[in-house]
């Protein structure tokens, strides 16, 4: 085998072995019915409780409390757990560090599941996917659910430690000090995405950060938008997707930013990190109060100057992202998310046909030809 052919085969096998960050509901259903060996985890978010006897869940799913997998600090923000804590939780669930697939979802959408997806990858698990739309989409589409006894947890003492050799990759996180250094030096090789609501961002933020509220990247049903839509959103917010620019995502308490990282992974954006502990950790651990500087895209700033309604800028930017949009889009739509859906699907994904625009010139041309047509000469009558 030639060297070129060998490299081609090697590259093909590598690409084939990669899995995307998302798994669709029908794909998970097929895996469940096929009897394939994989693990399903329902992630219980902070402050949430689930009753196995009453609350529906996906068959074979085990409960994973996000609280058990994070390191609460001062009761306000969460940070990455220690290796010992992480390994103990994984041993109880039987999630070995192997190539076996792990599917994570949560009962509300994908925010808590995205956090566990990021943590598993940060600790070295190679094959983790998030169920797109979570449990609500699964139930809405009529797939089977279970209730009652959940799979029992394992005894971590009896588990073979060699099967759980997780190692934390610190390069997947920024500390509060890293975020402060970015603010002070304005690194040209990095960018910061702040996923908090605009109202919170405007009160205080890190200078140079981009406000991209997390509710924009998902549809109204909780599922992640398509790659085409996500790229349009990132471009509208001036988020650079080039691999040489590191993207750090920050949220209020260090959890919701993982959903933005999931969206970046869906458009093949590499070199992304999570700000550990989020904005609350940054504000608590850094003695200097961050500068409040309003950051926004050009169209958002323009909208803010002309709109008087509450939170109008957020509504307007969704319209501006997918130009050309109808000028009355925001006034006709009941919500900003619905407005973005309308604009993208009307003007970006499904491009309007050119036939209606060609019909009028054609009719005008026909009419012009008829007007320029010479009048017929009258016939001469001949006398007998």
C-alpha positions in Angstrom: 0.0 0.0 0.0 1.4 3.4 -1.0 2.0 6.0 1.7 -0.7 8.3 0.1 -3.3 5.5 0.1 -2.4 4.5 3.6 -2.9 8.1 4.9 -6.2 8.3 3.1 -7.5 5.1 4.7 -6.3 6.3 8.1 -8.0 9.6 7.7 -11.2 8.0 6.6 -11.3 5.7 9.5 -10.6 8.6 11.9 -13.5 10.7 10.5 -15.8 7.7 10.5 -15.1 7.2 14.2 -16.1 10.7 15.2 -19.5 11.3 16.5 -21.4 14.6 16.6 -22.4 16.3 19.8 -26.1 15.6 19.3 -28.2 12.5 18.9 -31.8 12.8 17.6 -34.8 11.1 19.2 -35.3 8.6 16.4 -31.6 7.6 16.5 -31.8 7.0 20.2 -35.0 5.0 19.8 -33.4 2.7 17.2 -30.4 2.1 19.6 -32.8 1.2 22.4 -34.7 -1.3 20.3 -31.5 -2.8 18.7 -30.1 -3.9 22.1 -26.8 -2.0 21.5 -24.6 -1.5 24.6 -24.6 2.1 25.7 -25.6 4.2 28.7 -28.4 6.7 29.1 -28.3 9.3 31.8 -31.1 11.7 32.8 -29.4 14.8 34.3 -31.2 16.3 37.2 -30.5 20.1 37.2 -29.7 22.2 40.2 -32.8 22.8 42.3 -34.8 20.1 40.5 -36.2 16.9 41.9 -37.5 13.8 40.1 -39.8 11.1 41.4 -39.1 7.8 39.7 -42.6 6.5 40.5 -44.4 9.5 39.0 -42.1 11.2 36.5 -41.6 9.6 33.1 -38.1 9.0 31.8 -36.4 7.3 28.8 -36.1 3.5 29.2 -32.8 2.3 30.8 -32.0 5.8 31.9 -30.2 6.3 35.2 -30.5 9.5 37.3 -27.4 11.7 37.5 -27.7 14.7 39.8 -25.8 17.7 38.5 -25.2 18.7 42.1 -23.3 15.5 42.8 -21.0 16.2 39.8 -20.1 19.8 40.5 -18.3 21.6 43.3 -20.7 24.1 45.0 -18.9 27.1 46.3 -20.6 29.6 48.7 -23.9 28.2 47.5 -24.1 30.5 44.4 -21.9 29.1 41.6 -20.6 25.7 40.6 -17.1 24.6 39.5 -15.5 21.5 38.2 -15.4 18.6 40.7 -12.2 17.0 41.9 -11.0 13.9 40.2 -11.9 11.8 43.2 -15.5 13.0 43.2 -15.9 12.6 39.5 -14.6 9.0 39.5 -16.8 8.1 42.4 -19.9 9.3 40.6 -18.9 7.5 37.4 -18.3 4.3 39.3 -21.7 4.3 40.8 -23.3 4.8 37.4 -21.0 2.3 35.7 -19.8 4.9 33.2 -16.3 3.5 32.4 -13.7 5.5 30.4 -14.2 3.5 27.2 -15.5 4.0 23.7 -19.0 2.9 24.7 -21.6 5.6 23.9 -23.1 7.8 26.7 -26.3 9.6 25.9 -27.3 12.5 28.3 -30.5 14.4 28.5 -32.6 16.4 31.0 -36.3 16.8 31.7 -36.5 20.5 30.6 -34.3 20.8 27.5 -30.5 20.6 27.2 -28.8 23.0 29.6 -28.0 20.6 32.4 -27.3 17.8 29.9 -24.9 20.0 28.0 -23.0 20.6 31.2 -22.5 16.9 31.9 -21.6 16.4 28.2 -18.8 19.0 28.6 -17.6 17.6 31.9 -17.4 14.0 30.6 -15.4 15.2 27.6 -13.2 17.3 29.8 -12.4 14.3 31.9 -11.5 12.3 28.8 -14.6 10.3 27.8 -14.4 10.0 24.0 -18.0 9.2 23.1 -20.8 11.4 24.6 -23.9 12.8 22.9 -26.7 15.1 24.1 -30.3 14.1 23.1 -31.5 17.0 21.0 -34.6 18.6 22.6 -34.3 16.4 25.7 -37.2 14.6 27.4 -39.9 17.1 26.3 -39.2 16.4 22.6 -38.9 12.6 23.2 -42.4 12.6 24.9 -43.9 15.0 22.3 -42.9 12.7 19.5 -44.5 9.7 21.1 -41.5 7.6 22.0 -41.7 5.0 24.9 -41.2 6.2 28.5 -40.6 4.3 31.7 -41.7 4.9 35.3 -41.0 3.1 38.6 -37.8 1.5 39.8 -34.6 3.0 38.2 -31.4 0.9 37.6 -29.6 0.5 40.8 -26.3 2.3 41.4 -23.1 0.2 41.7 -20.8 -0.1 44.7 -17.8 2.2 43.8 -15.5 0.2 46.1 -16.0 -3.0 44.1 -15.5 -1.4 40.7 -12.2 -1.9 39.0 -10.3 1.4 39.3 -8.4 0.6 36.0 -11.7 1.0 34.1 -12.2 4.6 35.4 -8.9 6.2 34.7 -10.3 9.7 34.0 -8.0 12.6 33.8 -9.1 16.2 33.8 -8.0 18.3 30.9 -7.6 21.7 32.5 -7.2 23.3 29.0 -11.0 23.0 28.6 -11.6 25.6 31.2 -10.8 29.2 32.0 -10.4 30.4 35.5 -11.6 33.7 36.9 -8.0 34.9 36.6 -8.0 34.0 32.9 -11.2 36.0 32.4 -9.7 39.0 34.2 -6.5 38.8 32.1 -8.6 38.8 29.0 -10.5 41.9 30.2 -7.2 43.7 31.0 -5.3 42.8 27.9 -8.0 42.2 25.3 -6.4 39.2 23.7 -6.7 39.2 19.9 -6.5 35.4 19.9 -9.6 34.9 22.1 -13.2 36.0 22.4 -15.7 35.7 25.3 -19.4 34.8 24.9 -21.7 35.8 27.7 -24.9 33.8 27.6 -26.8 35.7 30.3 -30.0 37.6 29.4 -29.4 41.1 28.0 -30.9 42.8 31.1 -28.3 41.1 33.3 -25.5 41.7 30.9 -26.2 45.5 30.7 -26.0 45.8 34.4 -22.4 44.5 34.6 -20.2 42.6 32.2 -16.6 41.9 31.2 -15.2 44.4 28.9 -14.9 43.0 25.3 -17.4 40.2 25.9 -20.2 39.4 23.4 -23.7 39.0 24.8 -25.4 36.1 23.1 -28.4 35.1 25.3 -28.6 31.3 25.5 -32.3 31.2 24.6 -31.4 32.3 21.1 -29.5 29.2 20.1 -32.5 26.9 20.8 -35.9 26.7 19.2 -39.1 27.2 21.2 -39.4 23.5 21.6 -36.0 23.3 23.3 -34.1 21.7 20.5 -30.9 23.1 19.1 -31.2 25.1 15.9 -29.8 23.7 12.6 -26.2 24.4 11.7 -27.3 26.9 9.0 -29.3 28.9 11.6 -26.5 28.7 14.2 -23.9 30.0 11.8 -26.3 32.9 10.9 -26.7 33.7 14.6 -22.9 33.5 15.3 -22.2 35.7 12.3 -24.9 38.2 13.3 -23.3 38.5 16.8 -19.8 38.7 15.3 -18.6 35.4 16.9 -15.5 34.2 15.0 -15.6 30.5 14.2 -12.0 30.3 13.0 -10.0 27.6 14.8 -7.2 29.9 15.7 -9.5 32.1 17.9 -10.3 30.5 21.3 -13.9 31.0 22.4 -14.7 31.2 26.1 -18.3 30.8 27.2 -19.5 32.3 30.5 -22.9 32.1 32.2 -24.2 33.3 35.6 -23.2 30.2 37.7 -21.1 28.2 35.3 -23.7 25.8 33.9 -25.7 27.4 31.1 -22.6 28.3 29.1 -22.2 24.6 28.2 -25.2 24.9 25.9 -23.4 27.6 23.9 -20.4 25.3 23.7 -22.7 22.5 22.4 -23.9 24.9 19.7 -20.3 25.8 18.7 -19.5 22.1 18.5 -22.6 21.6 16.3 -21.0 24.0 13.7 -17.6 22.3 14.1 -16.1 25.1 16.1 -13.0 23.8 17.9 -10.8 25.5 20.5 -13.6 26.4 23.0 -13.5 26.6 26.8 -15.9 27.0 29.7 -15.4 29.7 32.2 -15.3 27.7 35.5 -17.8 29.0 38.0 -19.2 31.6 35.6 -19.8 35.2 36.2 -20.6 34.8 39.9 -17.2 33.1 40.5 -15.5 35.9 38.6 -17.2 38.7 40.5 -16.5 37.0 43.8 -12.9 36.0 43.2 -11.7 39.2 41.5 -11.3 42.2 43.7 -11.6 44.8 41.0 -15.2 45.5 39.8 -15.5 44.7 36.1 -16.1 47.6 33.7 -19.7 47.9 32.5 -19.5 48.5 28.8 -22.4 47.8 26.6 -21.4 45.4 23.8 -23.7 44.7 20.9 -23.8 44.1 17.2 -24.3 47.0 14.8 -27.9 46.2 14.1 -28.7 45.7 17.8 -27.3 49.1 18.6 -29.4 50.7 15.8 -32.5 48.9 17.0 -31.9 50.1 20.6 -31.8 53.7 19.5 -35.2 53.5 17.7 -37.2 51.1 20.0 -38.9 52.3 23.1 -40.6 49.0 24.2 -39.1 47.0 27.0 -36.3 44.6 25.8 -36.9 45.8 22.3 -33.2 45.5 21.3 -33.2 41.8 22.0 -36.3 41.5 19.8 -34.8 43.6 17.0 -31.5 41.8 16.8 -33.3 38.6 16.0 -34.9 40.3 13.1 -31.6 41.9 12.0 -29.7 38.6 12.1 -31.5 37.2 9.0 -31.8 40.2 6.8 -33.6 40.9 4.7 -36.5 40.5 7.1 -39.9 42.1 7.1 -39.8 45.5 8.8 -42.9 44.5 10.8 -41.5 41.2 11.9 -41.1 42.1 15.6 -44.5 43.8 15.8 -46.3 40.8 14.3 -44.6 38.0 16.2 -45.6 37.1 19.7 -42.1 36.4 20.9 -38.5 37.2 19.9 -37.8 33.5 19.4 -40.8 33.1 17.1 -39.6 36.2 15.2 -36.2 34.7 14.6 -37.8 31.4 13.4 -40.0 33.3 11.0 -37.2 35.4 9.6 -34.7 32.6 9.1 -37.1 30.1 7.6 -38.6 32.7 5.3 -35.5 34.4 4.0 -32.4 32.3 4.8 -33.2 28.6 4.8 -36.0 28.6 2.2 -35.0 31.3 -0.2 -38.0 33.0 -1.9 -38.6 32.0 -5.5 -37.6 34.5 -8.2 -40.7 33.7 -10.4 -43.0 36.4 -8.8 -40.3 39.0 -9.5 -39.9 37.9 -13.1 -43.6 37.8 -13.9 -44.1 41.6 -13.7 -41.3 42.6 -16.1 -42.5 39.9 -18.5 -46.1 41.3 -18.5 -44.8 44.8 -19.0 -42.7 43.6 -22.0 -45.7 42.0 -23.5 -47.8 45.1 -23.0 -45.0 47.3 -24.5 -44.9 45.1 -27.6 -48.6 45.3 -28.1 -48.5 49.1 -27.8 -45.7 49.4 -30.4 -47.4 47.0 -32.9 -48.4 49.0 -36.0 -52.1 49.4 -36.7 -53.4 47.4 -39.7 -54.1 49.3 -43.0 -57.8 49.6 -44.0 -58.8 47.5 -47.0 -59.6 49.5 -50.2 -62.9 48.8 -51.7 -63.0 48.4 -55.5 -65.8 49.7 -57.7 -67.3 47.2 -60.2 
